[in-house]
Amino acid sequence: MRVALITGALGFVGRNLTEKLLAKGYKVIAVDCIDPALVQSKANVEYIQSDLTSTEAFASIECKCDIMFHLAWAGVKPEAR
């Protein structure tokens, strides 16, 4: 089974990409800063809660994946709204 890692996996694009990859037979490792307990778990999806604003957090994710989609972003700072 091929493995895909998606950062920002719980956002709009990440959720839709996860569905497409699952339909194609991938296992998905979904990384996001949102608590995965707030999301319904799915077969062949491993949720990892992590804030990727530091290289240490990103380096701590151990994954042997075939492809990676980096969709995470820091967001808009509250004072900029």
C-alpha positions, 0 to 999 in steps of 0.5 A, a space after each residue: 500500500 502506498 503512503 501519503 503524508 499530508 500537512 494541513 490535512 484537516 483544512 478544506 483542501 487537505 480533507 478533500 485530498 485525503 478522500 481522493 487518496 483513500 479512493 486510490 488505495 493510499 494510506 494517509 498520514 494526516 498532520 495538523 495542529 487541530 485536535 484529531 479527536 474533533 474529527 471522525 476517524 477513518 480506516 487507513 488514516 493516521 492522525 498526528 497532531 503537531 504544530 509545524 512552525 518549528 523544525 523540531 516538530 516536523 523532524 519528530 514525525 517519523 514516516 516512510 511515505 511515497 509522497 508528501 503534500 505540504 498544505 499547512 500554513 501559519 494562518 493569519 495573525 489575529 492583529 492582521 484581521 
